Amino acid sequence: MPFEFERLAINDVILVKPKVFGDSRGFFMEAYKKSDFFANGIDVEFNQDNHSKSVKGVLRGLHYQEKPYGQAKLVRCSRGRIYDVAVDIRKESETFGKYVKVELSEENKHMLFIPEGFAHGFVVLSDEAELLYKASGEYCPSADRGILWCDKDINIDWEIDFEPILSEKDKVQPLLREVIK
């Protein structure tokens, strides 16, 4: 199988480690294979691909789309290095308000599967980073929502020693307790 699937502390979030075939010419890897993903519990139809580029210190998030426009995501850092974070915002979940964080980089080529019902964010650790990610639903501006990146109730350890670069929108996102009642 060209992938290893590792369930994280929040069981529904899955770290995907592709098998990379490399030699002096470069490398080859499969980034997605529906049958393998479905066989390992990621039975999501992806409908949109996104590509973003950010500079060192940029923190994007925590973003999600409100029901019925929720999105599952498969995130990969194709250039540079980031910490990628998924926060469980499913009110009925035993891990509500908890988060998982992984390093994604062009070196490790790992991917993070984030199911619907999670807020997503990342911080750029390298000079630049490019992310490629698949989404199960198309972007819907009227359903676009967020949670403040530094919400003390979630208490994410971003492991950064600098003030992050934020969009105006991300500077004023509400707290989790204000949006999930």
Backbone as ProteinMPNN parsed JSONL, in Angstrom:
{"seq_chain_A": "MPFEFERLAINDVILVKPKVFGDSRGFFMEAYKKSDFFANGIDVEFNQDNHSKSVKGVLRGLHYQEKPYGQAKLVRCSRGRIYDVAVDIRKESETFGKYVKVELSEENKHMLFIPEGFAHGFVVLSDEAELLYKASGEYCPSADRGILWCDKDINIDWEIDFEPILSEKDKVQPLLREVIK", "coords_chain_A": {"N_chain_A": [[0.841, -1.173, 0.0], [0.537, 2.245, -0.801], [0.39, 4.122, 1.261], [0.544, 5.058, 4.735], [-1.679, 5.093, 7.378], [-2.356, 6.958, 10.134], [-4.062, 7.201, 13.057], [-4.792, 9.956, 15.098], [-4.564, 11.698, 18.316], [-7.142, 12.712, 18.509], [-9.356, 10.702, 17.297], [-10.686, 10.791, 14.776], [-9.205, 12.417, 13.171], [-6.669, 12.06, 10.855], [-3.348, 11.222, 10.208], [-1.648, 11.032, 7.251], [0.754, 9.185, 5.691], [2.56, 9.125, 2.899], [4.046, 6.674, 0.71], [7.2, 7.226, -0.476], [9.042, 7.23, -3.384], [12.247, 7.581, -4.129], [15.172, 8.73, -5.876], [18.311, 9.572, -7.444], [17.272, 11.218, -9.392], [15.05, 12.459, -8.386], [11.814, 12.265, -6.957], [8.884, 10.145, -6.583], [5.483, 9.956, -5.732], [2.283, 8.829, -4.656], [-0.316, 11.037, -4.131], [-2.951, 10.893, -3.524], [-5.309, 8.323, -3.419], [-8.223, 7.026, -4.108], [-9.351, 4.419, -3.49], [-7.602, 3.345, -1.509], [-7.792, 5.305, 0.486], [-10.558, 5.207, 1.074], [-10.694, 2.565, 2.029], [-9.438, 2.885, 4.419], [-11.049, 4.358, 6.073], [-11.457, 6.973, 5.256], [-13.757, 8.025, 3.703], [-14.61, 10.046, 1.831], [-15.851, 12.226, -0.593], [-14.001, 14.31, -2.517], [-14.364, 17.63, -3.642], [-13.213, 20.028, -4.328], [-10.112, 21.576, -5.009], [-7.502, 23.336, -3.419], [-4.921, 25.838, -3.321], [-2.46, 27.43, -1.559], [-0.201, 30.087, -0.716], [2.115, 31.277, 1.619], [4.046, 33.501, 3.695], [6.827, 33.344, 6.032], [5.811, 33.232, 9.4], [3.154, 33.806, 9.009], [-0.086, 33.186, 10.15], [-2.88, 31.36, 9.622], [-6.253, 31.03, 10.231], [-8.47, 30.212, 12.85], [-10.376, 28.283, 10.737], [-13.599, 27.346, 9.415], [-16.514, 25.903, 7.826], [-19.922, 26.586, 8.181], [-22.604, 24.294, 8.877], [-25.07, 23.587, 6.395], [-22.756, 23.349, 4.899], [-20.322, 22.253, 5.527], [-16.853, 21.22, 5.47], [-14.671, 18.558, 4.819], [-11.144, 18.1, 4.921], [-8.083, 17.474, 3.188], [-4.9, 18.013, 3.797], [-1.773, 19.185, 2.601], [1.63, 20.113, 2.734], [3.445, 21.352, 0.283], [5.667, 22.826, -0.163], [8.127, 24.136, 1.9], [7.501, 24.524, 5.458], [5.18, 23.852, 8.033], [3.12, 24.187, 11.013], [0.257, 22.404, 11.404], [-3.105, 22.591, 12.384], [-5.957, 21.118, 13.859], [-9.098, 21.627, 15.236], [-11.529, 20.246, 17.269], [-14.827, 20.943, 16.852], [-17.252, 19.834, 17.214], [-20.032, 19.786, 18.965], [-21.259, 17.65, 20.367], [-19.229, 15.841, 20.688], [-16.827, 13.861, 22.491], [-14.324, 14.905, 22.476], [-14.61, 17.584, 22.14], [-13.539, 20.892, 21.621], [-10.889, 20.232, 21.897], [-7.616, 19.838, 20.406], [-5.482, 18.801, 17.674], [-2.131, 18.782, 16.535], [0.207, 18.862, 13.938], [3.37, 18.62, 12.27], [3.752, 19.541, 9.0], [5.513, 19.169, 5.995], [7.617, 19.901, 3.135], [9.645, 18.088, 3.177], [8.836, 15.835, 4.84], [6.473, 15.118, 3.613], [3.989, 14.411, 4.581], [0.407, 14.203, 5.077], [-2.595, 15.698, 6.313], [-5.666, 14.535, 7.302], [-8.676, 16.054, 7.866], [-11.74, 15.85, 9.249], [-15.213, 16.866, 8.576], [-16.64, 19.268, 10.829], [-14.572, 20.299, 12.219], [-12.375, 22.98, 13.054], [-9.832, 24.616, 11.224], [-6.387, 25.485, 11.054], [-3.157, 27.02, 10.419], [0.377, 27.659, 10.901], [3.152, 29.28, 9.463], [6.428, 28.122, 9.321], [8.771, 28.13, 7.865], [10.671, 30.106, 5.427], [8.898, 30.54, 3.306], [5.789, 28.963, 2.497], [3.865, 26.534, 0.806], [0.634, 25.316, 0.472], [-1.337, 22.569, -0.433], [-4.584, 21.542, -0.728], [-7.347, 19.353, -0.483], [-10.877, 19.64, -0.557], [-14.003, 18.624, 0.744], [-16.376, 19.891, 0.253], [-17.584, 22.634, -1.7], [-16.329, 25.988, -1.511], [-18.241, 28.251, 0.351], [-19.141, 31.423, 0.66], [-21.101, 32.595, 2.402], [-21.257, 30.783, 4.455], [-18.856, 30.803, 5.673], [-16.817, 30.714, 8.488], [-15.134, 31.331, 11.657], [-12.783, 30.918, 14.386], [-11.126, 32.462, 17.076], [-7.64, 32.408, 16.895], [-6.055, 32.341, 19.169], [-7.613, 31.504, 21.286], [-8.166, 31.076, 24.632], [-9.513, 29.007, 25.896], [-9.213, 26.842, 24.214], [-6.463, 26.784, 23.938], [-4.122, 26.443, 22.21], [-0.883, 25.294, 21.581], [1.143, 26.843, 19.697], [3.811, 26.816, 19.364], [5.515, 28.981, 18.726], [7.752, 31.763, 18.718], [7.227, 34.357, 18.091], [5.27, 37.195, 17.069], [2.441, 36.396, 15.338], [1.622, 36.863, 11.834], [-1.365, 38.074, 10.843], [-4.535, 37.977, 9.107], [-6.9, 40.669, 8.73], [-9.43, 39.712, 9.27], [-8.889, 37.356, 10.751], [-7.848, 38.414, 13.078], [-9.99, 39.215, 14.599], [-11.756, 37.156, 15.086], [-14.407, 35.267, 16.678], [-14.589, 33.736, 19.993], [-14.519, 30.198, 20.756], [-16.562, 29.434, 22.582], [-18.416, 31.394, 22.071], [-19.428, 30.883, 19.574], [-20.239, 28.228, 19.43], [-22.812, 27.02, 21.008]], "CA_chain_A": [[0.0, 0.0, 0.0], [1.393, 3.435, -0.892], [0.14, 5.057, 2.359], [0.356, 4.622, 6.116], [-2.718, 5.915, 7.978], [-2.149, 6.988, 11.585], [-5.088, 7.943, 13.79], [-4.146, 10.816, 16.093], [-5.207, 11.763, 19.636], [-8.558, 12.783, 18.168], [-9.361, 9.541, 16.408], [-11.207, 11.053, 13.433], [-8.176, 13.137, 12.422], [-5.749, 11.008, 10.422], [-2.103, 11.6, 9.555], [-1.416, 10.152, 6.115], [2.165, 9.199, 5.305], [2.684, 8.435, 1.621], [5.302, 6.009, 0.401], [7.913, 8.067, -1.427], [10.064, 6.514, -4.143], [13.204, 8.6, -4.53], [16.519, 8.393, -6.324], [19.082, 10.761, -7.822], [16.484, 12.05, -10.312], [13.985, 13.124, -7.662], [10.943, 11.331, -6.25], [7.513, 9.936, -7.026], [4.583, 9.48, -4.682], [0.861, 9.035, -4.878], [-0.816, 11.987, -3.143], [-4.312, 10.486, -3.191], [-5.823, 7.158, -4.134], [-9.554, 6.862, -3.52], [-9.592, 3.09, -2.927], [-6.839, 3.21, -0.268], [-8.368, 6.211, 1.479], [-11.844, 4.645, 1.479], [-10.435, 1.351, 2.808], [-8.908, 3.282, 5.723], [-12.012, 5.175, 6.793], [-11.596, 8.323, 4.707], [-14.698, 7.794, 2.602], [-15.067, 11.392, 1.51], [-15.698, 12.662, -1.976], [-13.428, 15.651, -2.569], [-14.987, 18.394, -4.72], [-12.491, 21.259, -4.629], [-8.7, 21.617, -4.649], [-7.029, 24.688, -3.122], [-3.473, 26.011, -3.257], [-2.153, 28.719, -0.941], [1.206, 30.392, -0.446], [2.243, 32.226, 2.72], [5.416, 33.757, 4.12], [7.141, 32.976, 7.416], [5.111, 33.948, 10.449], [1.719, 33.913, 8.737], [-0.967, 32.227, 10.798], [-4.21, 31.392, 9.016], [-7.2, 30.207, 10.96], [-9.015, 28.854, 12.684], [-11.485, 28.419, 9.799], [-14.506, 26.233, 9.112], [-17.755, 26.313, 7.183], [-21.11, 26.21, 8.927], [-23.513, 23.333, 8.243], [-24.786, 22.297, 5.775], [-21.666, 23.524, 3.939], [-19.078, 21.803, 6.142], [-15.829, 20.664, 4.588], [-13.537, 17.736, 5.241], [-9.976, 18.559, 4.171], [-6.844, 16.7, 3.143], [-3.937, 19.111, 3.693], [-0.374, 18.803, 2.36], [2.558, 21.224, 2.538], [4.3, 20.936, -0.836], [6.889, 23.631, -0.124], [8.313, 24.757, 3.207], [7.193, 23.788, 6.689], [4.115, 24.471, 8.829], [2.352, 23.433, 11.993], [-1.128, 22.346, 10.974], [-3.915, 22.375, 13.583], [-7.388, 20.828, 13.707], [-9.808, 21.763, 16.514], [-12.84, 19.59, 17.255], [-15.901, 21.862, 17.234], [-18.503, 19.069, 17.247], [-20.506, 19.977, 20.342], [-21.595, 16.363, 20.994], [-18.035, 14.994, 20.718], [-16.097, 13.794, 23.763], [-13.087, 15.677, 22.333], [-14.994, 18.955, 21.805], [-12.625, 21.923, 22.105], [-9.51, 19.726, 21.888], [-6.961, 20.008, 19.117], [-4.275, 18.058, 17.318], [-1.186, 19.602, 15.769], [1.282, 18.085, 13.317], [4.226, 19.342, 11.337], [3.698, 19.119, 7.601], [6.62, 19.827, 5.299], [7.996, 19.311, 1.85], [10.54, 16.964, 3.459], [8.163, 14.618, 5.31], [5.403, 14.834, 2.634], [2.795, 13.922, 5.261], [-0.845, 14.901, 4.845], [-3.502, 15.61, 7.449], [-7.086, 14.471, 6.979], [-9.485, 16.732, 8.874], [-13.144, 15.648, 8.864], [-16.164, 17.945, 8.856], [-16.841, 19.473, 12.258], [-13.311, 20.765, 12.792], [-11.798, 24.234, 12.58], [-8.486, 24.349, 10.723], [-5.465, 26.605, 10.959], [-1.742, 26.654, 10.332], [1.362, 28.726, 11.011], [4.296, 29.02, 8.591], [7.69, 28.089, 10.056], [9.86, 28.341, 6.912], [10.605, 31.425, 4.78], [7.637, 30.496, 2.569], [5.168, 27.632, 2.475], [2.726, 26.352, -0.088], [-0.256, 24.234, 0.877], [-2.304, 22.024, -1.373], [-5.538, 20.757, 0.03], [-8.609, 18.944, -1.063], [-12.02, 19.916, 0.312], [-15.164, 17.814, 0.361], [-17.428, 20.79, -0.208], [-17.109, 23.858, -2.322], [-16.328, 27.151, -0.634], [-19.505, 28.996, 0.38], [-18.846, 32.623, 1.457], [-22.082, 32.87, 3.457], [-21.073, 29.8, 5.524], [-17.491, 30.965, 6.154], [-16.775, 31.031, 9.911], [-13.824, 31.186, 12.268], [-12.585, 30.993, 15.835], [-9.883, 33.173, 17.359], [-6.479, 31.516, 16.899], [-5.443, 32.278, 20.503], [-8.676, 31.256, 22.266], [-7.545, 30.457, 25.819], [-10.206, 27.76, 26.233], [-8.605, 25.787, 23.39], [-5.076, 26.839, 24.406], [-3.221, 25.814, 21.239], [0.541, 25.589, 21.678], [1.615, 27.018, 18.324], [5.271, 26.673, 19.424], [6.166, 30.083, 18.025], [8.296, 32.793, 19.606], [7.051, 35.612, 17.376], [3.885, 37.625, 16.903], [2.078, 35.935, 13.996], [1.034, 37.767, 10.851], [-2.768, 37.661, 10.732], [-5.443, 38.783, 8.301], [-7.793, 41.479, 9.564], [-10.523, 38.815, 9.666], [-8.441, 36.428, 11.789], [-7.562, 39.163, 14.311], [-11.223, 39.513, 15.335], [-12.663, 36.011, 15.113], [-14.969, 35.039, 18.008], [-14.127, 32.601, 20.792], [-15.301, 28.979, 20.546], [-17.793, 29.447, 23.397], [-19.35, 32.37, 21.498], [-20.025, 30.386, 18.323], [-20.81, 26.898, 19.653], [-23.543, 27.134, 22.282]], "C_chain_A": [[0.891, 1.244, 0.0], [1.198, 4.443, 0.242], [0.148, 4.334, 3.696], [-0.641, 5.607, 6.721], [-2.598, 5.822, 9.489], [-3.231, 7.849, 12.239], [-4.413, 8.691, 14.933], [-4.939, 10.828, 17.391], [-6.711, 11.979, 19.521], [-8.725, 11.815, 17.013], [-9.804, 9.818, 14.974], [-10.231, 11.841, 12.563], [-7.061, 12.133, 12.123], [-4.531, 11.616, 9.736], [-1.835, 10.566, 8.47], [0.033, 10.309, 5.685], [2.305, 8.415, 3.992], [4.026, 7.728, 1.502], [5.954, 6.819, -0.713], [9.026, 7.243, -2.063], [11.034, 7.555, -4.681], [14.515, 8.016, -5.007], [17.2, 9.686, -6.76], [18.317, 11.702, -8.753], [15.439, 12.881, -9.597], [13.14, 12.111, -6.92], [9.619, 11.207, -6.983], [6.723, 9.463, -5.824], [3.158, 9.656, -5.165], [0.376, 9.955, -3.771], [-2.236, 11.64, -2.714], [-4.686, 9.296, -4.055], [-7.129, 6.764, -3.447], [-9.737, 5.508, -2.84], [-8.844, 2.89, -1.606], [-7.411, 4.091, 0.838], [-9.698, 5.669, 1.988], [-11.65, 3.414, 2.365], [-9.929, 1.666, 4.218], [-9.766, 4.331, 6.425], [-12.151, 6.601, 6.311], [-12.462, 8.192, 3.458], [-15.412, 9.087, 2.236], [-14.861, 11.636, 0.023], [-15.161, 14.089, -1.945], [-13.926, 16.368, -3.815], [-14.235, 19.656, -5.107], [-11.046, 21.094, -4.198], [-8.291, 23.07, -4.47], [-5.511, 24.686, -3.036], [-3.225, 27.378, -2.643], [-0.654, 28.847, -0.728], [1.225, 31.448, 0.646], [3.712, 32.372, 3.082], [5.578, 33.398, 5.602], [6.381, 33.869, 8.393], [3.626, 34.113, 10.216], [0.99, 32.809, 9.492], [-2.345, 32.426, 10.184], [-5.123, 30.489, 9.841], [-7.627, 30.885, 12.249], [-10.304, 28.953, 11.862], [-12.322, 27.148, 9.691], [-15.699, 26.793, 8.36], [-18.921, 25.75, 7.967], [-21.947, 25.201, 8.138], [-24.594, 24.073, 7.492], [-23.627, 22.345, 4.779], [-20.307, 23.105, 4.5], [-18.132, 21.18, 5.132], [-14.896, 19.742, 5.361], [-12.368, 18.192, 4.382], [-8.857, 17.527, 4.244], [-5.752, 17.704, 2.804], [-2.528, 18.56, 3.522], [0.448, 20.064, 2.144], [3.559, 20.789, 1.471], [5.619, 21.703, -0.878], [6.976, 24.292, 1.241], [7.881, 23.866, 4.351], [6.168, 24.571, 7.491], [3.774, 23.587, 10.024], [0.903, 23.533, 11.538], [-1.97, 21.909, 12.174], [-5.364, 22.108, 13.194], [-8.02, 20.844, 15.094], [-11.191, 21.152, 16.364], [-13.9, 20.572, 17.746], [-17.264, 21.17, 17.163], [-18.99, 19.048, 18.695], [-20.764, 18.659, 21.075], [-20.386, 15.439, 21.171], [-17.38, 14.999, 22.094], [-14.767, 14.55, 23.689], [-13.381, 17.127, 21.901], [-14.017, 19.95, 22.429], [-11.175, 21.487, 22.182], [-8.925, 19.897, 20.489], [-5.853, 18.989, 18.923], [-3.436, 18.97, 16.436], [-0.12, 18.677, 15.211], [2.138, 19.02, 12.463], [4.055, 18.708, 9.968], [4.8, 19.876, 6.872], [6.868, 19.173, 3.951], [8.922, 18.116, 2.069], [9.762, 15.707, 3.87], [7.007, 14.198, 4.407], [4.134, 14.255, 3.267], [1.596, 14.787, 4.901], [-1.714, 14.73, 6.083], [-4.928, 15.601, 6.924], [-7.857, 15.044, 8.152], [-10.948, 16.572, 8.467], [-13.987, 16.902, 9.077], [-16.326, 18.069, 10.364], [-15.577, 19.902, 12.979], [-12.974, 22.133, 12.226], [-10.34, 23.944, 12.243], [-7.662, 25.628, 10.698], [-4.044, 26.109, 10.821], [-0.885, 27.891, 10.507], [2.587, 28.31, 10.194], [5.592, 29.17, 9.372], [8.901, 28.371, 9.164], [9.712, 29.721, 6.265], [9.326, 31.589, 3.963], [7.079, 29.086, 2.687], [4.012, 27.657, 1.481], [1.95, 25.137, 0.377], [-1.16, 23.863, -0.281], [-3.305, 21.27, -0.528], [-6.821, 20.534, -0.737], [-9.708, 19.259, -0.056], [-13.22, 19.138, -0.196], [-16.308, 18.664, -0.158], [-16.826, 22.014, -0.851], [-17.204, 25.012, -1.333], [-17.647, 27.9, -0.79], [-19.286, 30.229, 1.26], [-19.825, 32.877, 2.596], [-21.964, 31.896, 4.633], [-19.68, 29.885, 6.156], [-17.501, 31.451, 7.6], [-15.347, 30.851, 10.445], [-13.886, 31.291, 13.771], [-11.229, 31.648, 16.051], [-8.733, 32.19, 17.57], [-5.872, 31.333, 18.288], [-6.487, 32.122, 21.604], [-8.089, 30.49, 23.455], [-8.243, 29.169, 26.258], [-9.666, 26.58, 25.427], [-7.132, 25.646, 23.753], [-4.097, 26.103, 23.483], [-1.789, 26.261, 21.502], [1.074, 25.646, 20.248], [3.132, 26.849, 18.232], [5.989, 27.739, 18.606], [6.638, 31.114, 19.035], [8.249, 34.161, 18.916], [5.562, 35.938, 17.328], [3.471, 37.226, 15.484], [1.496, 37.05, 13.134], [-0.366, 37.25, 10.561], [-3.515, 38.54, 9.735], [-6.302, 39.608, 9.255], [-8.94, 40.612, 10.098], [-10.092, 37.912, 10.83], [-8.098, 37.121, 13.112], [-8.802, 39.305, 15.186], [-12.222, 38.358, 15.342], [-13.213, 35.833, 16.534], [-14.315, 33.854, 18.723], [-15.031, 31.393, 20.511], [-16.614, 29.018, 21.322], [-18.83, 30.431, 22.886], [-20.051, 31.839, 20.25], [-20.689, 29.022, 18.47], [-21.482, 26.93, 21.02], [-24.416, 25.936, 22.527]], "O_chain_A": [[1.889, 1.291, 0.72], [1.786, 5.524, 0.195], [-0.195, 3.154, 3.782], [-0.471, 6.819, 6.593], [-2.723, 4.74, 10.063], [-3.308, 9.056, 12.009], [-3.575, 8.137, 15.644], [-5.882, 10.053, 17.55], [-7.473, 11.481, 20.35], [-8.289, 12.079, 15.892], [-9.344, 9.148, 14.05], [-10.412, 11.922, 11.348], [-6.573, 11.445, 13.019], [-4.658, 12.416, 8.809], [-1.798, 9.365, 8.741], [0.486, 11.406, 5.358], [2.183, 7.19, 3.98], [5.014, 8.133, 2.115], [5.348, 7.069, -1.756], [9.844, 6.638, -1.37], [10.692, 8.321, -5.582], [14.915, 6.931, -4.584], [16.706, 10.776, -6.471], [18.686, 12.869, -8.883], [14.982, 13.894, -10.126], [13.679, 11.186, -6.312], [9.271, 12.007, -7.852], [7.209, 8.683, -5.005], [2.868, 10.528, -5.985], [0.626, 9.691, -2.595], [-2.674, 12.057, -1.641], [-4.417, 9.265, -5.255], [-7.123, 6.232, -2.337], [-10.233, 5.455, -1.715], [-9.404, 2.318, -0.671], [-7.502, 3.669, 1.99], [-9.946, 5.666, 3.194], [-12.369, 3.244, 3.349], [-9.984, 0.815, 5.106], [-9.279, 5.092, 7.261], [-12.9, 7.375, 6.907], [-11.978, 8.242, 2.327], [-16.636, 9.199, 2.319], [-13.823, 11.29, -0.54], [-15.81, 14.981, -1.398], [-13.919, 15.804, -4.909], [-14.573, 20.294, -6.103], [-10.776, 20.532, -3.137], [-8.676, 23.934, -5.258], [-4.894, 23.669, -2.721], [-3.724, 28.383, -3.149], [0.061, 27.856, -0.58], [0.448, 32.403, 0.608], [4.522, 31.485, 2.813], [4.601, 33.181, 6.318], [6.319, 35.088, 8.233], [2.901, 34.519, 11.124], [1.399, 31.648, 9.471], [-2.904, 33.522, 10.223], [-4.798, 29.332, 10.111], [-7.176, 31.967, 12.625], [-11.233, 29.651, 12.268], [-11.823, 26.035, 9.854], [-15.873, 28.008, 8.268], [-18.914, 24.586, 8.369], [-21.998, 25.24, 6.908], [-25.006, 25.139, 7.949], [-23.523, 21.479, 3.91], [-19.266, 23.546, 4.012], [-18.547, 20.681, 4.086], [-14.394, 20.101, 6.426], [-12.563, 18.622, 3.246], [-8.713, 16.808, 5.232], [-5.675, 18.192, 1.677], [-2.13, 17.608, 4.193], [0.011, 20.981, 1.449], [4.422, 19.95, 1.73], [6.569, 21.287, -1.542], [6.025, 24.931, 1.692], [7.886, 22.64, 4.25], [6.263, 25.791, 7.619], [4.095, 22.399, 10.048], [0.389, 24.629, 11.315], [-1.604, 20.978, 12.891], [-5.924, 22.774, 12.324], [-7.55, 20.17, 16.011], [-11.936, 21.495, 15.446], [-13.883, 20.986, 18.905], [-18.3, 21.829, 17.066], [-18.414, 18.365, 19.541], [-20.515, 18.562, 22.277], [-20.518, 14.361, 21.749], [-17.378, 16.02, 22.783], [-14.148, 14.811, 24.72], [-12.508, 17.808, 21.365], [-13.705, 19.863, 23.617], [-10.308, 22.3, 22.505], [-9.656, 20.077, 19.515], [-5.353, 18.396, 19.879], [-3.954, 19.808, 15.697], [0.398, 17.813, 15.918], [1.681, 20.066, 12.002], [4.197, 17.496, 9.802], [5.0, 21.07, 7.096], [6.405, 18.068, 3.667], [8.975, 17.22, 1.226], [9.996, 14.631, 3.319], [6.601, 13.036, 4.433], [3.301, 13.675, 2.57], [1.737, 15.935, 4.481], [-1.588, 13.746, 6.811], [-5.356, 16.509, 6.21], [-7.718, 14.587, 9.286], [-11.357, 17.108, 7.436], [-13.534, 17.874, 9.682], [-16.167, 17.09, 11.092], [-15.517, 19.873, 14.208], [-13.251, 22.417, 11.061], [-9.694, 23.125, 12.897], [-8.161, 26.704, 10.37], [-3.75, 24.939, 11.068], [-1.337, 29.017, 10.297], [3.007, 27.153, 10.224], [5.835, 30.198, 10.004], [9.943, 28.805, 9.655], [8.736, 30.425, 6.525], [8.741, 32.672, 3.939], [7.816, 28.135, 2.946], [3.296, 28.649, 1.339], [2.516, 24.076, 0.641], [-1.672, 24.718, -1.004], [-2.921, 20.445, 0.301], [-7.299, 21.372, -1.501], [-9.499, 19.157, 1.153], [-13.431, 19.007, -1.402], [-17.128, 18.183, -0.94], [-15.685, 22.38, -0.571], [-18.049, 25.014, -0.437], [-18.111, 28.15, -1.903], [-19.248, 30.105, 2.484], [-19.412, 33.334, 3.662], [-22.516, 32.158, 5.702], [-19.364, 29.123, 7.069], [-18.115, 32.472, 7.911], [-14.479, 30.296, 9.772], [-14.894, 31.695, 14.352], [-10.292, 31.412, 15.289], [-8.858, 31.244, 18.347], [-5.25, 30.307, 18.567], [-6.268, 32.561, 22.733], [-7.576, 29.383, 23.293], [-7.631, 28.33, 26.92], [-9.664, 25.447, 25.909], [-6.614, 24.535, 23.863], [-3.339, 25.243, 23.932], [-1.514, 27.454, 21.631], [1.415, 24.618, 19.663], [3.676, 26.75, 17.132], [6.944, 27.447, 17.885], [6.011, 31.316, 20.075], [9.116, 35.009, 19.13], [4.712, 35.069, 17.521], [4.091, 37.674, 14.519], [0.957, 38.037, 13.635], [-0.537, 36.125, 10.091], [-3.17, 39.706, 9.542], [-6.418, 39.286, 10.437], [-9.362, 40.769, 11.244], [-10.847, 37.727, 11.785], [-8.064, 36.471, 14.157], [-8.679, 39.497, 16.395], [-13.41, 38.57, 15.581], [-12.547, 36.211, 17.498], [-13.581, 33.074, 18.116], [-16.173, 31.555, 20.08], [-17.664, 28.673, 20.78], [-20.007, 30.317, 23.228], [-21.143, 32.293, 19.908], [-21.603, 28.694, 17.715], [-20.817, 26.875, 22.054], [-25.099, 25.868, 23.549]]}, "name": "protein", "num_of_chains": 1, "seq": "MPFEFERLAINDVILVKPKVFGDSRGFFMEAYKKSDFFANGIDVEFNQDNHSKSVKGVLRGLHYQEKPYGQAKLVRCSRGRIYDVAVDIRKESETFGKYVKVELSEENKHMLFIPEGFAHGFVVLSDEAELLYKASGEYCPSADRGILWCDKDINIDWEIDFEPILSEKDKVQPLLREVIK"}
